[in-house]
Amino acid sequence: MKAIKCYECDIVFKSETRDDILNQLYSHYMEKHHAIITGASEQVKKDWMQRFQNDWLQAVNQ
């Protein structure tokens, strides 16, 4: 089971698939960190996705 912690709070999301964790994070952000999602520039969104991808790869390789 892979785990990724929310970048804004201490909630940890777990799954075996990248897409499932990404969906969990998206739902969480829309509910708890809505302003971050809606107020982010395209570059901030790209940076967030790159950070997530790096963290996912690290979780896979553990």
Secondary structure per residue as TSV (DSSP state, phi and psi in degrees):
chain	resnum	aa	ss	phi	psi
A	1	M	-	360.0	127.1
A	2	K	E	-92.7	150.7
A	3	A	E	-133.3	137.7
A	4	I	E	-132.5	129.6
A	5	K	E	-89.1	140.4
A	6	C	-	-57.4	139.5
A	7	Y	S	-78.4	-8.2
A	8	E	S	-110.6	-19.0
A	9	C	S	-149.3	-168.5
A	10	D	S	-98.8	9.7
A	11	I	-	-74.5	136.4
A	12	V	E	-112.2	134.3
A	13	F	E	-110.1	137.9
A	14	K	E	-128.0	141.9
A	15	S	E	-171.1	168.7
A	16	E	S	-92.2	-13.7
A	17	T	S	-119.9	145.6
A	18	R	H	-60.2	-47.1
A	19	D	H	-63.0	-37.5
A	20	D	H	-65.2	-45.5
A	21	I	H	-64.9	-40.6
A	22	L	H	-61.2	-42.0
A	23	N	H	-65.2	-40.3
A	24	Q	H	-61.9	-44.8
A	25	L	H	-62.9	-43.3
A	26	Y	H	-61.0	-46.7
A	27	S	H	-60.6	-43.0
A	28	H	H	-62.2	-47.3
A	29	Y	H	-61.8	-40.6
A	30	M	H	-64.5	-33.0
A	31	E	H	-84.9	-45.5
A	32	K	H	-103.1	-24.9
A	33	H	-	-132.4	42.3
A	34	H	H	-53.5	-42.9
A	35	A	H	-62.0	-30.3
A	36	I	H	-68.2	-41.8
A	37	I	H	-69.3	-49.2
A	38	T	H	-78.2	-23.4
A	39	G	H	-98.8	1.0
A	40	A	-	-81.9	141.3
A	41	S	-	-75.2	168.0
A	42	E	H	-61.2	-36.7
A	43	Q	H	-66.6	-41.0
A	44	V	H	-63.0	-40.8
A	45	K	H	-64.1	-42.3
A	46	K	H	-62.4	-43.5
A	47	D	H	-62.5	-40.9
A	48	W	H	-62.2	-45.8
A	49	M	H	-64.8	-36.4
A	50	Q	H	-66.3	-42.1
A	51	R	H	-61.5	-45.9
A	52	F	H	-59.4	-46.8
A	53	Q	H	-58.8	-43.7
A	54	N	H	-62.3	-43.8
A	55	D	H	-66.4	-39.2
A	56	W	H	-62.8	-45.9
A	57	L	H	-61.1	-38.1
A	58	Q	H	-65.6	-42.1
A	59	A	H	-64.5	-38.6
A	60	V	H	-65.0	-36.3
A	61	N	T	-86.7	4.5
A	62	Q	-	-87.1	360.0
